[in-house]
Every structure is written in structure tokens, then in C-alpha cells.
Amino acid sequence: MKEILVEAHGGPEQLKLHDSPSQAPGPNHVLVRISAAGVNFMDTGVRRGIFWADKTPPFVPGVEGAGRVMALGEGVDNIHVGDRVAWFYIPGSYAEELIAPTDKLVPIPHDIDDETAAAMMMQGLTASHFVTETYQIKPGDVALVHSSAGGLGLI
């Protein structure tokens, strides 16, 4: 399987494509064939060593994506081979495959494509957090969305 590694902290030139052996899922995990991975501001910080500063290269970046379940580990009974799933904050999403714990996977509805599912996990949870945890929006409140930008293109 192919994966992108951060070979050293720094700019985008530190991202290199590598071949790596496929892995088998352990108990309560599944093997997912990734079809789309989210690219976020956090990923640029990880690559530069600002976030996950204690993580020593080489490592596979990326924390969200979408794909299809290819194999089940022992004890998995709520997810099936062939299911489409998305995730948020499972490190290693810049790859063709991911071993994922089943309790962090979300089924993708049939009317949502994988690219949309992968792109909305972090942004959707961030938006939800701001209107529920940071400040509980109530009827009559006015919310100003002053930006609709992301990390795409940032170095």
C-alpha cells in the first residue's frame, strides 16, 4: 500500500510517497481502504512540527477521511465488510489504507459522496462545538460567520 510520510518537520517538500505493507486489523478494529482524506490547517502544523511536536518523523499525517471497510478484526459485529465509513482524528489518513477503531467510525449515508464525507468531519465537528460548547446558541441569537476558509494551500 502507498502512504505519504512526513520525513522531517518542515515544508511540503518533506511529504514523500512510500510503499508499506498492508496490516491486518486487531480486535475491535477494521481495515479501511481510503478513498478520500481531509486536508486541514492542523495537517500543515503537524508537518511543520507545531502540532504533535513530540511525534518524531517519519510518520503518516492526516486525521480524517472516508473509505470502505475491507477487513474486520476480532469482535467486530456492528460494521461489515463493504460498509462506507468516515472518521475524525484517527492519525494516518494520508494513505491507501487505515487500521481504525470501530468506535471512531461513522457510517456514510448513501446520498453523501466520500469526498464530502471526508471533508466535513473536522469542519462539521468544529462548527458544532462552537454553537454548542463554546456558546450555546438559543432561539433569537444572531450568529455571524465571518470566514469560510480552510487550510488548503497554506504552507
BELMO-V899306 format. One line per field, one symbol per residue. psi: psi as a letter, one per 40 degrees, with the letter a starting at -180 (. if undefined). A space follows every 10 residues. Layout:
# BELMO-V899306
psi=???
This chain:
# BELMO-V899306
psi=iiihihdiha adeehhhiii iiiiiahfii hhhhdhhihi dddddddeed ifdehhiiih aheiaiahhd iiiheheeii heihiiihfh ieegidihhh hdeeihihid ehidddddde dddddddddd edddhhhihe ihhhheigia ehei.
